[in-house]
Amino acid sequence: MTRTALVVDSDFFFVEFLAGLLAKRGYQACKAYDGKQGIASLDNGPYDILFADLVLPKVDGRQFFKVVRRKFKDQSFPIVALSGTLVEQMDDLDTIGADYFIAKGPMEKLAVHLNEFMAGIENQPGPPPAEKKILQTGGVFPRRDAMELLGSLEFYQAAVDCLGVGVLILDTDTRIINANAAALSIVDRPLVDLLNRPIWDAFPPNRSGELISALKGTAHRCHSGHSAFFVGLKGRMLRAVVSPLCLNDLPSGWVVALEGASA
């Protein structure tokens, strides 16, 4: 029986590299290029092994691992964080949610280390080690630019979480890819339950028509306003404001703000 693997990374060429390495070891690799695609790919699981980067578009690696753990809480398979920013996060390995940690490095050395790692997993299957440590390819040290990137990501998430309104961020297919603390308090659900779910799953069924109308009315309108309607959520009457999300003047989804919310 063919073994299966899931590979989640935003670098197309790295995904091909890892999928090719796994194929030579008898694995059929499912490929995903952002955290949202990774969540969708979980429906094809469980897998024999899973690899994911930590810095991913749409849904980051930490949140992705939380979804994996929740979906497969009664099934066990190795979950591997394979990232170029692991060294910068070596003090927080316990909070990442993976079983194993491999730092990216030169491809030739990484291929050797990955094959050695896979041989160990295959020949001695069992629970992951209690001690969290990073398998490095040598010559890898914390980098200032990577630390600044991680710091910026944490800063902007903290800023969104401090807002006095609920914020839900949607992809172009209307599925949720992020939400701030106030929004999670309003809908009374954890983020791991909302990621990659259609936005109307977070709204009362009797308001889905207004929500869909607002989304359609603001689609492809990067610089021309928003649409709003009132909605009752968990006993509170709120004003839902739907605005187009644009990157480089291209439609990239929506932001739904729930005014009157407090974290």
Secondary structure, 3 states (H helix, E strand, C coil): CCEEEEEECCCHHHHHHHHHHHHHCCEEEEEECCHHHHHHHHHHCCCCEEEECCCCCCCCHHHHHHHHHHHCCCCCCCEEEEECCCHHHHHHHHHCCCCEEEECCCHHHHHHHHHHHHHHHHHCCCCCCCCCCEECCCCCCCCHHHHHHHHHHHHHHHHHHCCCCEEEEECCCCEEEEECHHHHHHHCCCHHHHCCCEHHHHCCHHHHHHHHHHHHHHCCCCCCCCEEEEEEECCEEEEEEEEEEEECCEEEEEEEEEECCCC
